[in-house]
Amino acid sequence: MLICNKKNALRLIISTTLFSVPLMTYAADHHDDHNGHDHSDHSEHSEHRQHDAHIHGVVETNIAQDGEHLLFEITAPGSDVVGFEHAPKNKEQEQLLEQAIAKLKTPNAIFSLPESANCEVSDIHVSHNMKSEDHGDHDHDHDHDHDHDHHNDDSHHEEHQGEHGEFTAQYEYHCETMSKLNQIETQWFNVFSHTQKMTVQYLGNSGQKAATLTAKKAVLAL
């Protein structure tokens, strides 16, 4: 499984304050699942961070190296990816969502790594919180009031969720010649034109780096 199996990189990430919460939370949640521990605090922390840091036009990218492996995590507002931040309301928006997911599942169209590093994508995970929940048939004669209240709660949940609709993409690369990885270029701004800038946090053999990329400055030097 992506990231959670790369324990060395995770320990390195968790021991620093370089990265924001999502990458650490993703790993912690899966680690807790494996050990049967409760990770509700992690989820709550992550949700709180997302709501606080959610800025239209700004995409966050965390990159961590672990030996021959390179781990990416991208967090992007729904408005940057599909132009809206709520569950699809019509066929056109459903199509936009499907197209966006397909684009996010092609990391080689989003990032370019030096050919000399011999990097290949080994794992891809894309998720979002903009789905319409199917709550089944509420047309029951019994407990109608409860169903009505539940429906109102669902509507409130979807409205609140839509205000912070976002996508998360996680990629893992295996690089045979990691020493040749001297830069990372992104085509994100060509694929998703609503984004104004990408904040990047990197942790690897070359040390810790932080940068802000734009359509005119789309290369992270390592």
Salt bridges, closest charged atoms under 4 A:
ASP32 OD2 - HIS42 NE2 3.51
ASP33 OD1 - HIS39 ND1 3.30
ASP52 OD2 - HIS48 NE2 2.75
GLU60 OE1 - ARG49 NH1 3.07
GLU68 OE1 - HIS174 NE2 2.75
GLU85 OE2 - HIS54 NE2 2.86
GLU85 OE2 - HIS56 NE2 3.07
GLU94 OE1 - LYS91 NZ 3.93
GLU133 OE1 - HIS135 NE2 3.47
GLU133 OE2 - HIS157 NE2 3.51
ASP154 OD2 - HIS135 NE2 3.29
ASP154 OD2 - HIS150 NE2 3.27
GLU158 OE2 - HIS135 NE2 3.92
GLU163 OE1 - HIS160 ND1 4.00
GLU166 OE1 - HIS54 ND1 3.28
GLU172 OE2 - LYS6 NZ 3.03
GLU172 OE2 - HIS69 ND1 3.03
